[in-house]
């Protein structure tokens, strides 16, 4: 959406200037990352990593307002609510209203960035600003104003809805769209994780729906605030107070409990006719929540199975040995509840059946036997040696801190991660995969294969 993309182009210069220092500071601090945690008087939970060597602050605020909080008849509501958050602000005492262009220019004048996005679980807003006192004060004030008084302009929603409807219509020409839709429906059933926006749901969404969704979910009592930058705890607490005052809750009634993602009781095989040069194949099942005690074993083991690119078993068996695909990968999508385990590939339509059989054989063997000692050691070496690259900027560090906050992980999680990976044995991987994956009860969706 134009009013979101416009925000990013204006901050390139300050971000580029800070980048080399961010790499040095965060990498040097990797051995002991001092995460401070407390509960603000507003009810918000705060996680702070002071990073005093560069004059920048990154903030992410996560609320329980992701796609899983949508309803069947309003699928897509969380995303469009986040999208319209930057479409303007209402007038406040002593301050005029700002439309989307004026708001974008206000952020550009500050050399700062503010935006919102959603995932399956989270409604997230983010702020990036230099910490020069006057700039930071003005950036926080503008962010608070944007949180407190979104304009929700009807004309912007009408424009954006037309774009979304056009994009949906165009996506129907891609086999991947049909594969993803069928896979989500088969894996999640009626669970909200499986909802996908459609033309009818976009047309049903009103500005009033956005206001109600925002007020219900974006409240200080539900906030997880993650901060990385050149501020101390006292400054952080003041900033959090200003931002949370903008979304102060009114009693904060509990959100409804959501159903659990249910395991599959039988295999599901779907063949979707589609004329295309390549058949799209998705194979998988419900996986685990992020808090599952075997998450790390599954993560490392999946590198061997299908997450390691050209060194993975799936790539070796399906592409290198048999030439059935250009690429194949597997991953666990995790969240507050069980996400999906998914294997994805494309292949010639006349080879789809053979490719699916090979994939199933590889998964069965891996679940039964686990990785070899050599495969596990190679996975550990790659993941541990690459860990610094996942923490080499304030933005990446913020992502990790937000992950710790959202999933209530130990504060020393980043410090102990390497030791926990090194401690994993072949038997740990085999046991975890045998517990979680059910090769005989997976969903297989093939779009575009020959009958």
Residue, then its C-alpha position, 0 to 999 in steps of 0.5 A: x500500500x502506498x501509504x506504507x511504502x512511502x515511509x521506508x524510502x525516507x530513512x535510508x540515509x540514517x540507517x545506512x550511516x548507522x549500519x557499520x556501527x550496528x554490526x560491530x556493537x551487536x556482534x561484540x555483545x553477542x557473548x552476553x546480551x543484557x536483556x532487562x525485563x519488567x512490567x510497566x505501570x500500564x500493564x505492558x511487558x517490556x524487554x530492553x537491550x541497551x546498545x549505547x554505542x550507536x545513536x538509534x532506537x528500535x521499538x517493536x510492540x506486539x499485541x495478540x491481534x493477528x490473523x487468528x483473531x479474525x472471523x470467517x466472514x471477515x478474513x483479512x481484517x487484521x491485515x487491512x487494519x494494520x495497513x490503514x494505521x498509516x493512512x492519517x491521524x485525527x485532529x487532537x487538541x492544538x494539533x490538526x488532522x494529517x492525511x496519509x501524505x502529510x503523515x508520511x512527510x512528518x515521518x520523513x522530516x524526522x528521519x524516522x520510521x513507523x509501521x504496522x504489520x500482522x502475522x498469524x498471532x501478532x499485530x505489531x507496530x514498530x518505531x525506529x528513530x535516532x536518539x538525538x533528544x529532540x528527534x526522539x522526543x518528536x518521533x515518540x510523540x508522533x508514534x503515540x499520536x498515530x496509535x491514539x488517533x488513526x483516521x481510518x479514512x473511508x476513501x483510502x479503504x475503498x482505494x486499497x480494497x480495490x487493489x487487494x481485490x485486483x491482487x486476489x483476482x490475479x493470484x488465481x492465475x498462479x498454481x501456488x495460490x490454489x495449493x496454499x489454499x487447499x493445504x491450509x484448509x486440509x491441515x487446519x480445518x476450521x481453526x483460524x490459522x487456516x483462514x485466508x482472505x477472499x473477495x467476499x470477506x474483503x467486501x464485507x470489511x468496513x472501517x467500523x470493523x477496523x476501529x472495533x478490531x483495533x480497540x479490542x486488541x491493541x491495548x496496553x494490557x496486551x502489549x509486549x514491548x521490545x526495545x534495542x538502542x541507545x537508551x537506559x531503563x528510565x528512558x525506556x520506561x518513559x517512552x513506554x508510558x507515552x506510547x501506552x497512554x495512547x492505547x490505554x485499555x478500558x478494563x481489558x476484558x479477556x479475549x476468547x479462548x481459541x480452539x487447539x489445532x487438531x492432529x490429522x486422523x488420516x491421510x488427505x490427498x488432493x489433486x487440483x486440476x490446473x494448466x501449468x508448466x509445473x505442478x505445485x506440491x505441498x506435503x505436511x501436517x500440523x506441527x508444534x507451538x513455539x514453546x514445545x520442548x522439542x522445538x530446537x531438536x525439530x529445528x536442527x533436524x529439519x536442517x538435515x531433512x529439508x531446510x539445509x538447501x543443497x545439503x539436505x536429504x530431500x534435495x539430494x534424493x529428489x533433485x540430485x539423484x533423480x532430477x525431479x525438481x529444481x528445488x525442494x524444502x521443508x520447514x516448521x511454521x511455529x506460533x502460539x499454537x501448532x503451526x504447520x510442518x510443510x514440504x514444498x516443491x514444483x515438478x513436471x506434471x508427468x513426474x508429480x506422482x513419482x516425486x511425491x513417492x520419493x518425498x514420502x519415502x525420505x520422510x518415513x526413513x528420517x522419522x524412523x532413523x533420524x540423521x546420521x552422526x555426520x549429518x547432525x554434526x554438519x547441521x550443528x556446525x552450519x547453524x552455530x557458525x551462522x548464529x552471529x549473522x542473525x544478531x549482526x544489527x539492531x533490527x535482527x537483535x530486536x527480532x530475537x528479543x521480540x521472539x523471547x518476549x512473545x514466547x516467554x523464553x528465558x532471558x539468557x536464551x540467546x546466550x545458551x542457544x549454542x550450548x543447547x544445539x551442541x548438546x543435541x544427539x541423534x537420538x534426540x532428533x529421532x525421538x522428536x521427529x517420531x513424536x511429532x511427524x506422522x508420515x502415514x497421516x499427512x496432507x498431500x496437495x498437488x496442483x497441475x499434475x496430469x491425471 
